[in-house]
Structure formats: structure tokens, C-alpha cells
């Protein structure tokens, strides 16, 4: 359950922080600003990750397959709802930079869902997604993401990250 919840938490955090994938590590001391000038001479330790979030929500029982083509590279992700239990990952993707967000493994099977895909460290110019449940197409769309650049610590401190979010309508209302 921890892995599944952490993926969903990461997606929620990315959305809530303006898609910068920010996380605040309070145990790290502030870094000095490169210019050392003026008040607030310290940089924070907030990090971010480049990426693309593909938002959707599916909860109908069945075997799901997501075929993604990102700038010509094909990546497949699969999952079955309801999840077998919280001890297994619940979903797999052919590229470790891509994760399906699975939610609800500790809840009743009727409350299990897939809540999107996150492509970490990837900023493809073109992405096509074909989603099927039990071999039947439930969604198909090609995206040209509009990326935004963020600097959670200020541009002078870094890091600077590039992110976008798109929605894949599945017609599957939870």
C-alpha cells in the first residue's frame, strides 16, 4: 500500500505545487545564494523533477493496458482492477520513468482505481495514448503538451524544471 499511496501522493503534490514536482526537505540546511546579496541570502533545498502527468481516472474491474508512444518510443503499462492486495505493486510499466498511479488497495475492491500516469524525467513533444480494458478501447488521444518551467527556489538557486499536465478522457466515471 505504501508504494501505491506514495505514487498517488507524488501526483497530488505535483498538481498542488504548480506541476513542479516539488518536495521540501526541511532537514537540509539552506544553501547560500550565488550572489550573496540582500535579505534572504539563502537558497532552500526544494527539488523538482521534469515530467508529464497524464490525468485520468478508471475504476471498472478489468485488465487495463496503456500503450504510450512518446516521441516515437513505445512504453506499455498494465494493471488489473481490483488489485490483488497491497503487497504487490498493482501495476507495471515497461520503462521505470513511467508510473501508473494506483489508489485504494487497502479499501474495498469496489474503491480501487487508477488515477493517471506520470512520466518522470521525460518531456516528450508528442505523446499518444491508447487505453484498453479487457482488450476493448476506452480512450485514445495524441497530445502536444504545453510545458511550463518552474524554479521553486528562484532561478538563481536552481533547480529549474519543466512540467506539463494533460487529461485523457476515458468515459469511466468512478
N, C-alpha and C positions, 0 to 999 in steps of 0.2 A: 504494500500500500504506500510506503514511503516514496518509492520511485514514481508511482503514478501520481501521487499528490504533488510531488516536487515538480514534475513536468507541468502540471496544471498551474501550480503556484508561479512557476517561472513565466508562463504565458500571461497570467494575470498581472504579474509585476511589470512585464514588458509593456503591456497595454496601459497600465496605470501610470507609467513613468514616461509617457510620450514615445513609446516604442524604442527606447534606448537600451533596454535590457539591463537597466541599472541595478546595482546591488550595493548597499552601503556597508562596508566592513569597518565597524567602529573600533576594532582592536588595532587597526593600523594608525600610526601617528600621521598627522598631516605632513605632506611634502611641501617644501618651500616653493613659492612661485619662482619661475625662472628670472623675472625682473627684480624680485625682492623689494618692490616699490609699493608704498602706500599701505592703508589699512587692509587687514585680511591677507597678510603676506603668505598664507599657507594654502596649498592645494589639498583638497580632500582625496580620499582613496576610493571614490566611487568608480566602478568599472562599467564597461558596456561591451556588447558583442554585436558585430554586424549580423544582419539576418532578415529573413522574410517570414512573416506569420500568415498562414492561410487559415482564416476563420471559418468554421462550420460547426454544426452540432448534429450528431446522429445517435439514436438510441434504440432503434428497432433491432431485435435479435437477428443475428446472421453473421456470415463470414464477409468481412469487408476487405477490399483491395483498393489501394490508391496507387495509380501509375502516374508518376510525375516526370515530366520532361523539362529540365531546367537548362537553358542554353545548350540544348542538344544532348545532354546527359540524362539517361533514364534511371530513375530511382523508384523502387516499389516498396510500399509499406502495407502491412496486413494486420488485422486484428479480428477477433471474434467476440461478439456480444451475445449473452452476458459473458463477462470474464470468468475464467475457471476458478480463480481465487486470487488473493492479494500477494501470494508468494511468487507468482510468475509475472513477467513483465506485462503481459496482456496484449502487447503489440510488438511488431518488429519492422525495422526499416533496413533496406539494403545499403544505406550509407549512414555511418554514425553521426553525421552532421544533421540528419533529419530525424525528428521525433514526432510521433503521434501523441497527442495529449489525451490520456485516458483518465476518466473520472468515475468515482463511485464504487471501487472494488469492495469496500467494506460495507456498502449499503446493500439493500435487497437487489437481486438481479434486475428487476424492472427499472432500477435507477442508474444502471451502468450506462456510460456514454463515451463517445469520442468527441473531443472538443477542439479540434483543429490540428494543424501541423506547424512545426517550427523548423525553419532551415537556418541553422546556426553557422556563422562564418561564410555564408553564401549570399551574394547579391545578384542573382540572375536577372538579365534584362528581359527575358521572356520565360514564362512558366506555363505549362499546360498540365491540367489535372484531369484524370478520368477516374471517377469513383464508382465502384460496383458493390452491391450487396448480394451475396449468393449468385454471382455471375450476371446480375441484372444492373444495367447502368442507372445510377441515381444522380449523377452530376458529371458534367464535362464543361470545362471552360479554359480559355487561354488568357493569361494576364500579362500586361506590361506594367509592372509595379512602379509607382511614383515614390521613390526613396526620399527620405529626409535625413539630414545629417544632424547629429546631436553631439554636444560636448558637455556632459554632466558636471565636469569640474571647471568649465571655462576652457575656451580654445587654447589659452596659453599653457594650461596644465596637462591637457590630454586626459584620457584617450578621446578620439573623435570617432564616432560610429555612424554607420549608415543602416537605416531600417525602413521597412515598409510593411503594410498590412493590407491584405485583400480578403474579400469574402467569397466563399464558394456556396451558392445556394444549393441545398440538397433536397429540399421539399420534405425533409424529415423533421417534423416538429416534436421536440421532447415532451 
